[in-house]
Amino acid sequence: MSDAPKGPASYFPSIEAKYGQPIAYWMEVLQALGPSKHMEMVAHLKQTYAMGHGHANALVGYFRQQQGL
């Protein structure tokens, strides 16, 4: 069996490498948005940080999963 991350977390190494911030930073960014819909959060990351859709979607999906949303 592989110990490689699955789901949204599988994007984390490339997100950290491409955008130069640890995942904890992105979780804080999303937390600061307050109550928002999934795609509103994705749009914020894309517009504010020029993040690609797949990376933004992975971060938001993981964040919302961790928050029980």
C-alpha positions in Angstrom: 0.0 0.0 0.0 1.1 3.5 -0.7 1.4 6.1 1.9 1.0 8.9 -0.7 -1.6 11.4 0.2 -5.0 11.0 -1.5 -7.7 13.5 -2.4 -7.0 17.2 -2.0 -3.9 16.6 0.1 -2.2 15.1 -2.9 -1.9 18.6 -4.4 -0.2 20.1 -1.3 3.5 19.6 -2.3 2.9 21.3 -5.6 0.9 24.1 -4.1 3.6 24.8 -1.5 6.3 24.7 -4.3 4.4 26.9 -6.7 3.0 29.6 -4.4 5.8 29.6 -1.8 3.6 29.3 1.3 2.9 26.4 3.6 -0.6 24.8 3.6 -1.2 26.3 7.1 -1.0 29.8 5.5 -3.7 28.9 3.0 -5.9 27.5 5.7 -5.6 30.9 7.6 -6.5 32.7 4.4 -9.6 30.6 4.0 -10.5 30.9 7.7 -10.3 34.7 7.4 -13.0 34.7 4.7 -15.6 33.7 7.2 -18.7 31.9 6.1 -18.5 31.5 2.3 -19.6 29.0 -0.3 -17.1 26.6 -1.8 -16.9 28.3 -5.2 -16.7 31.8 -3.6 -13.6 30.6 -1.7 -12.1 29.1 -4.9 -12.8 32.4 -6.8 -11.1 34.4 -4.0 -7.9 32.3 -4.2 -7.9 32.5 -8.0 -8.5 36.3 -8.2 -6.4 37.4 -5.2 -3.4 35.0 -5.5 -3.6 34.0 -9.2 -4.0 30.4 -8.1 -5.0 27.8 -10.6 -8.4 26.3 -10.4 -7.3 22.8 -9.4 -5.0 24.0 -6.6 -7.7 26.4 -5.3 -10.3 23.8 -5.4 -8.1 21.3 -3.6 -7.3 23.8 -0.8 -11.0 24.7 -0.3 -12.1 21.1 -0.4 -9.6 20.2 2.3 -10.4 23.2 4.4 -14.1 22.6 4.3 -13.6 18.9 5.1 -11.5 19.8 8.1 -14.2 22.3 9.2 -17.0 19.7 8.8 -18.7 21.7 6.1 
